[in-house]
Amino acid sequence: ADPSVKPARMAPPDPVVTCEEWVRRAVADPEIGVERVPQPVALDPAPIPKRLPKGVLDKQGRAEVRIRVLVDTLGAADMRTFTVVKSTSPTLTRSVRSAVAKWKFVPAEIGGCKVPRNYNWGAVTGAQKAGAGTGLGR
């Protein structure tokens, strides 16, 4: 062996992160980066009625609702954390809140572990500018 060659120093391996630790981290940071974000199994019941009640649309003929809610490891929305990010109508907000409370979710996952994580959702309905469509998101 060449005496002038010194062995490379290596960083110690990362400790194995357990599911318990992932959950602890997710509780501390509900927006934690995950491999899979929570997803509703189905938007059932529908969050926005097909026939919008009178007074829901604004002057431009639009309505918008954006919400955030924590989805637990069992796939249920924790309605104590339900937050309205934006809403143009209290009627639509109530409709969305009622629907989300009944939804079942596929929970978020990181490192093969189910973790609680915020679910962000929004919709715009009504008159649209040319080329725009209904926006649904996470």
Steps between C-alpha positions, in 0.01 A plus 500: 500500500612852423585679829419841344135401451292574805159342552208727420300623795137404477204653673314263729189351340170675560311342785201295397188714539212305650133557422459635852766761423341590163166552674667716767661712228172529307312611810762770552479606134162429332646618166791251517630380165351158431521238229121492469267783603159415644238436232125463534382154396213678324352848514185346640290683598578772249644810670317744272137441402428461128236771528645796681267677744404862429744758625805270485661653191681833523453795264718329237288183521768300684532325832820373663578287804844395626544294817761317704438209737725248673448140386595246767676165454165320476386712206253725678489880488556654843226762478641683804777615261267598213613843380350718231789646300266694270129502433270726306187349657411374849244269334772329294727484804231314695446262207872423470540458878207259516633295206864482619387378843351191327787428261735206549863558405806300408738640764833665423806277498868550557760228533224239465321642805157661519527849647258784577526782248308803385277456198448815292204523265342771293243558231390788282163475335283723286596739220853446374736706289577352158732201539442463875330204660383377836799479730533208734818441695674349797 
